[in-house]
Amino acid sequence: MNPRDSHPVSLPIDVTIQILARLPTKSLLRFRSVCKLWREVLSQKQFVDLHFALSSRTRGVAIESPDHAASTPDLRAESGVYYVCNPMTREFRVLPRTRERPFTRSEPEYEATLVGLGFDPATWRIHVAIAGFHRSFGRWPRGGDRRLVCKVFDAATGAWTRFAASMCDEFTCMNRNQSVYAGCSMNWLTHCCRYVSVLDLENMLWGKITLPDEVLATRQGTRFYLLELEGSVSVVQMSRFWMSTWVLKDRAKEEWALVDRVNLRCIDGYAASVFPISQTKDVVFMATQKKILMHDRNSRVWKEVYGVEGNFTYPLWFSAFTFGSTLFPCRQGALGS
């Protein structure tokens, strides 16, 4: 054996980058300690963007345990202080306080009625939006007197922008936190399930997008969920036997397209309580109280990907989240840089 053959062969850096970009995030975090060159390469924006583009083709499912709730979500709030975190890298950044004065009876914590987080992987720009109906002296305003107070955090400026708008919409407890970020806007499904409430983050204006006519005509006795699909706003309509998925094709013209209609008879025992939690063009993730199901849109096959046994009372539809693996730096000072 030639002694020179025992020495490792050095690959071109371009080939090394392509190999590393296809590895899981946890492996890359360990590989940062291999050498200074790898640490530098894995920290560059070009590599992070490449890794995100490749890893975004697959989705993972994270289960938030009540005992370890802080390790999974991307946005958290404690006593008026919000922070954003990357659960894969365990880095986080505390956002500036939304207000300095303490909450009082005449100025309650109205801000958390609506909560939304937006992340643009192309620019690494993060937006956080919180909004709520102002009520003075502990009374809820009625009719046209309702004033929605909004605050938007922009990582580019590092500050909150506050504005108010007149709005009479209602939101269910679940819809308040189910926002979809698309086209530099935050979207929430209203309680009446007739339209989507839209917050334009560029112009700080509220708008509405009416749901498809077919959805409005058949909404009696059905449930609705707002999700993201390939960077667009999507509405999922569920009845006992069918699940219809619509995607917004043209925001200005309010044009929707039917993406898929799935027969739920194969999961008839769960159809009444199953919730869609995420989707791609190929699969849909659904959550019941104790199971996570996956539907393959190409093969039309259902598969159980996670299940809890025993007396588990914390419903998975509240604690299950899907995510795309990313090395996006979320440490203090990294957002928007």
RAQUI-V559613 format. One record per pair of residues at least 6 apart in sequence whose ideal C-beta (glycine too) atoms are under 6 Angstrom apart, sorted by the first residue. I is the first residue (numbers start at 1). GAP is how many residues later the second one is. Records with the same first field share a line. If there is no record, write none. Layout:
BEGIN
I=GAP  GAP
END
This chain:
BEGIN
21=29  30  33
22=32
25=63  300
28=14
31=7
32=7  10
41=6
48=279
51=276
52=69  274
55=270
56=268
59=263
60=263
61=231  261
62=10  259  261
63=256  257
64=8  255
66=248
72=15
74=43
75=9  42
76=7
80=18
81=16
82=13
83=9  11  12
84=9
85=7  245
86=242  244
88=237
91=239  240
92=238
93=237  239  242
95=58
98=13  53  62
103=6
105=33
106=30  31
110=22  24
111=19  21
113=19
114=17  62  74
115=15  62
116=13  63  70
117=11
118=9  63
119=7
125=30  211
126=29  209
127=74
128=25
129=23  57  70
130=21
131=17  19
133=13  15
134=13  15
146=22
147=17
148=17  19
149=15
150=13
151=9  11
152=9
153=7
155=180  181
156=180
163=41
165=41
169=21  28
170=21
171=20
172=19
175=13  14
178=48
179=7  9
180=7  46  48  53
182=50  51
184=17  18
185=13  15  16
186=13
187=9  11  46
188=9
189=7  37
190=7
193=26  31
195=13  14  15  16
196=13
198=9  11
199=7
209=45
210=44
212=34  44
215=22
222=15  17
223=15
224=13
225=11  51
227=7  9  52
229=18  50
230=51
232=15  16
233=15
234=13
235=11
236=9  40
237=7
240=31
241=23
243=19  21
244=17
245=14  15
246=10  12
247=10  12
248=8
249=6  8
260=37
264=7
266=36
267=35
270=18
273=15
274=12  14
275=12  42
276=8  10
277=8  10  43
278=7  44
282=15
283=11  13
284=11
285=9  37
286=7
287=29  30  33
289=26
290=18  22
291=13  16
292=13  14  28
293=9  11
294=9  11
295=7
END
